[in-house]
Amino acid sequence: MRLLNASGCLDALTALEVARSLDVFVTKTVTPMPRAGNDPVRIAEVDGGMLNAIGLANPGIERFCGDTLARLAGLEVWVSVGGFSVQDYADLAARLDGEDVAAIELNLSCPNVDEVPESVGEVVAAARAVTEKPLYAKLSPAVPDVAETARAAEAAGADGLSLVNTIRGLALDERTLRPVLARGPGGLSGPALRPVALAAVHACRRATALPIVGMGGVATGRHVLELLAAGANDVALGTILFSDPAAPGRIRAELEAELAAHGFADADNAVGAAHEADLPTLHQRSRVRVEKHLHTGLNVAG
């Protein structure tokens, strides 16, 4: 199990030690051309989390490859990319194919821009045709059937899934009753997103064997364990990094305690524990418990 950051929730150039405390650093989404993003106000705290409407502000792919990427040397880097047409994604994947990046995350679900391609399968297939890099499709839970979307991504050549992106929410100023964010709605992240993420991971694990990075409201080791049980293989931290940059170390320690308390030898043994009893992970879990009892000299039958 690897610990990552959710795209856009950590700037490794200003918080390098935090990035180094993770197993993988995921960049903010990069687009073909530079973007200033949406007008401020772009972030607001709300009950249960945070709204953001940054709008994919970034330096563009050429400046990213020519400057930013070199400054991330020493980190395992996944590059999040976003476009406004299928061809945009293909061009971005082709540009990154020869760069020193471990994977490309296709941001197919940003709620803060208007021009988003509709077909997940088309985007993944176009990117797959031009790169041998691992491709992770980042999906929105705000669809009629996220498992069907996951199957479309797998059929088109995705190597993994990132679940989930934010969902659209709105905050009103208590005095004026006007939207707090200049754009109006924004992407909701934080604790309120966690049950949504768990449901999406659980549904997609039943639909596909692709590796899943689970994310959404993770703030403790228990939250990591629950995403693993739902079917995630790896877990990303998002909003918690704003309030607690030291969270990765704390969460790792909490996860170790949770795993021990539930009888798991390691995090990988917990993957899929929320599913049917005949999943391999549950057989492994049972074996761990038997071996533990045999180690202590107890006679375990069955």
C-alpha positions in Angstrom: 0.0 0.0 0.0 1.4 3.4 -1.0 0.4 6.7 0.4 0.0 9.6 -2.1 -1.4 13.1 -2.2 -4.5 14.0 -4.1 -3.7 16.2 -7.0 -3.8 19.9 -6.1 -3.5 19.4 -2.4 0.2 19.7 -2.1 2.9 21.8 -3.7 6.2 19.9 -3.5 8.2 23.0 -4.5 7.1 24.8 -1.4 6.7 21.7 0.9 9.3 19.3 -0.2 9.6 17.5 3.1 5.9 16.8 3.1 6.2 15.4 -0.4 9.1 13.2 0.7 7.0 11.7 3.5 4.7 10.2 0.8 5.4 7.3 -1.4 4.3 9.1 -4.5 3.8 12.8 -5.3 1.0 13.7 -7.6 1.2 17.0 -9.4 -1.4 19.6 -9.7 -3.3 19.1 -13.0 -1.3 20.3 -16.0 -3.1 21.5 -19.2 -1.8 22.1 -22.7 -1.6 25.9 -22.3 -1.0 28.0 -19.1 -4.1 28.8 -17.1 -4.7 31.6 -14.6 -7.6 29.7 -13.1 -10.9 31.2 -11.8 -11.2 34.6 -10.1 -11.0 34.8 -6.3 -12.6 33.9 -3.9 -11.5 30.4 -4.8 -11.5 28.5 -1.5 -14.0 28.4 1.3 -14.4 26.3 4.5 -17.8 24.7 4.9 -19.4 22.3 7.4 -17.9 19.0 6.7 -15.0 20.1 4.6 -13.8 22.7 2.0 -15.0 24.0 -1.3 -12.5 25.0 -4.0 -12.9 26.5 -7.4 -9.2 26.9 -8.4 -10.0 26.2 -12.1 -6.9 24.2 -13.1 -4.4 27.1 -12.6 -1.0 25.9 -13.9 2.0 26.9 -16.0 1.1 24.7 -19.1 2.8 21.5 -20.2 5.8 23.0 -21.9 6.9 25.1 -18.9 6.0 22.2 -16.6 8.3 19.8 -18.5 11.0 22.4 -19.0 11.2 23.7 -15.5 8.9 22.2 -12.8 9.6 18.5 -13.5 13.4 18.9 -13.1 12.8 20.5 -9.6 10.9 17.4 -8.5 13.9 15.2 -9.0 14.2 12.5 -6.3 10.4 12.1 -6.0 8.3 9.4 -7.6 6.1 11.6 -9.7 2.7 11.1 -11.2 1.6 13.9 -13.4 -2.1 14.8 -13.4 -3.2 16.1 -16.8 -6.4 17.8 -17.9 -7.8 18.9 -21.2 -10.8 20.3 -23.0 -10.9 17.8 -25.8 -9.9 14.2 -26.4 -7.0 15.5 -28.5 -5.7 17.6 -25.6 -5.3 14.5 -23.5 -3.6 12.6 -26.3 -1.1 15.5 -26.8 -0.4 15.7 -23.1 0.2 12.0 -22.8 2.5 12.0 -25.8 4.5 14.9 -24.4 5.0 13.1 -21.1 5.8 9.7 -22.7 9.6 10.5 -22.8 9.8 12.3 -19.5 10.9 10.8 -16.1 7.4 10.3 -14.6 6.1 7.1 -13.1 2.5 7.5 -14.2 0.0 9.8 -15.8 -3.3 10.5 -14.0 -6.0 11.6 -16.4 -8.2 14.1 -14.7 -11.6 13.3 -16.2 -13.7 14.8 -13.5 -12.8 18.4 -12.5 -16.0 20.2 -11.4 -14.5 23.7 -11.8 -14.2 24.1 -15.5 -16.9 24.1 -18.1 -15.3 22.4 -21.1 -14.8 18.7 -20.2 -14.8 15.8 -22.7 -17.8 13.5 -22.2 -16.4 10.1 -23.0 -14.0 8.6 -20.5 -13.4 5.7 -22.9 -12.4 7.9 -25.8 -10.0 9.9 -23.6 -8.3 6.9 -22.1 -8.0 5.2 -25.5 -6.5 8.3 -27.1 -3.9 8.6 -24.3 -3.2 4.8 -24.4 -2.4 5.0 -28.1 0.5 7.5 -27.6 2.2 6.4 -24.3 3.5 3.4 -22.6 3.3 5.1 -19.2 0.8 3.7 -16.7 -2.5 5.6 -17.0 -4.8 6.2 -14.0 -8.2 7.5 -14.7 -9.5 9.9 -12.1 -13.3 9.6 -12.0 -16.1 11.6 -10.5 -18.7 9.9 -8.3 -21.3 12.2 -9.6 -22.4 9.9 -12.4 -25.3 7.5 -12.6 -23.0 4.4 -12.4 -19.4 5.0 -11.5 -18.7 1.2 -11.8 -19.8 1.4 -15.5 -17.5 4.3 -16.0 -14.7 2.3 -14.4 -15.3 -0.6 -16.8 -15.2 1.8 -19.8 -11.8 3.1 -18.6 -10.5 -0.4 -18.2 -11.7 -1.5 -21.6 -10.0 1.5 -23.2 -6.6 0.7 -21.7 -6.4 2.3 -18.2 -3.9 0.8 -15.8 -5.7 2.0 -12.7 -8.3 4.2 -11.2 -8.2 7.3 -8.9 -11.4 7.4 -6.8 -12.8 10.0 -6.3 -12.6 13.6 -7.4 -14.6 16.3 -5.5 -18.3 16.7 -6.0 -20.0 20.0 -6.7 -21.2 22.1 -3.8 -22.2 25.7 -3.0 -21.7 28.0 0.0 -23.6 31.2 0.6 -22.4 34.2 2.5 -24.3 34.4 5.8 -24.8 38.2 5.4 -25.5 38.7 1.7 -26.8 35.2 0.8 -24.7 35.4 -2.3 -22.2 32.6 -3.3 -19.0 32.8 -1.3 -16.9 31.6 -4.3 -16.6 33.9 -7.2 -17.5 31.1 -9.6 -20.5 30.1 -7.5 -20.2 26.3 -7.0 -17.0 24.5 -6.2 -15.6 21.1 -5.5 -16.4 19.7 -2.1 -13.6 17.8 -0.3 -12.9 16.7 3.3 -14.9 14.6 5.7 -18.2 14.9 3.9 -16.7 13.3 0.8 -15.5 10.1 2.6 -18.7 8.0 2.5 -19.1 8.9 -1.2 -15.5 7.8 -1.8 -16.1 4.5 0.1 -19.2 3.8 -2.0 -17.4 4.5 -5.3 -14.3 2.3 -4.4 -16.5 -0.5 -3.2 -18.6 -0.4 -6.4 -15.6 -0.2 -8.7 -13.7 -3.0 -6.9 -16.7 -5.3 -7.6 -16.6 -4.2 -11.3 -12.9 -4.3 -12.1 -9.6 -5.8 -11.1 -7.7 -2.5 -11.8 -5.6 -1.1 -9.1 -7.5 1.6 -7.2 -6.2 4.7 -5.4 -8.8 5.7 -2.9 -9.2 9.2 -1.7 -11.8 11.5 -0.1 -11.8 12.8 3.4 -8.9 10.7 4.7 -7.6 12.1 8.0 -6.8 9.0 10.1 -5.3 5.5 9.9 -8.8 4.2 10.4 -10.0 6.0 7.3 -7.2 4.4 5.3 -8.1 1.0 6.5 -11.7 1.5 5.5 -10.7 2.5 2.0 -8.5 -0.6 1.7 -11.3 -2.8 3.0 -13.7 -1.3 0.4 -11.2 -2.3 -2.3 -8.5 0.4 -2.7 -4.9 -0.7 -3.2 -3.3 2.7 -2.4 -4.7 5.8 -0.6 -4.2 9.5 -1.2 -4.5 12.3 1.3 -6.1 15.6 0.3 -7.7 18.3 2.5 -6.0 17.1 5.6 -2.6 18.2 4.2 -3.8 21.8 4.4 -4.4 21.7 8.2 -1.9 19.0 9.2 1.1 18.8 6.9 2.6 16.1 9.2 -0.4 13.9 8.6 1.4 11.2 6.6 3.6 10.1 9.5 0.8 10.1 12.0 -1.6 8.2 9.6 1.0 5.5 8.9 1.4 4.9 12.6 -2.3 4.9 13.2 -2.8 2.5 10.3 -0.2 0.0 11.7 -2.2 0.0 15.0 -5.5 -0.5 13.1 -4.1 -3.4 11.1 -2.7 -5.1 14.2 -6.0 -4.7 16.0 -7.9 -6.3 13.2 -5.4 -9.2 12.7 -3.9 -8.2 9.4 -0.3 -8.9 8.7 0.0 -5.8 6.5 -2.0 -3.3 4.6 -2.3 -5.5 1.4 -4.0 -8.2 3.4 -6.8 -5.8 4.2 -7.7 -5.0 0.6 -11.2 -6.1 -0.2 -12.1 -7.1 3.4 -15.6 -5.4 3.0 -16.5 -7.8 0.2 -17.6 -11.4 0.0 -16.0 -14.0 2.3 -14.5 -15.9 -0.7 -12.2 -13.0 -1.8 -8.5 -14.0 -1.6 -7.8 -11.2 0.8 -10.1 -12.7 3.3 -8.5 -16.1 3.1 -5.2 -14.3 3.6 -6.6 -12.6 6.6 -7.8 -15.8 8.2 -4.4 -17.4 7.5 -2.7 -14.6 9.3 -4.9 -15.2 12.4 -4.3 -18.9 12.3 -0.5 -18.4 12.0 -0.6 -15.9 14.9 -2.3 -18.5 17.2 0.0 -21.3 16.1 2.9 -19.0 17.0 1.7 -18.6 20.5 1.2 -22.4 20.9 -2.6 -22.4 20.8 -4.3 -25.3 19.0 -6.5 -23.9 16.3 -8.9 -26.3 14.6 -10.6 -25.9 11.2 
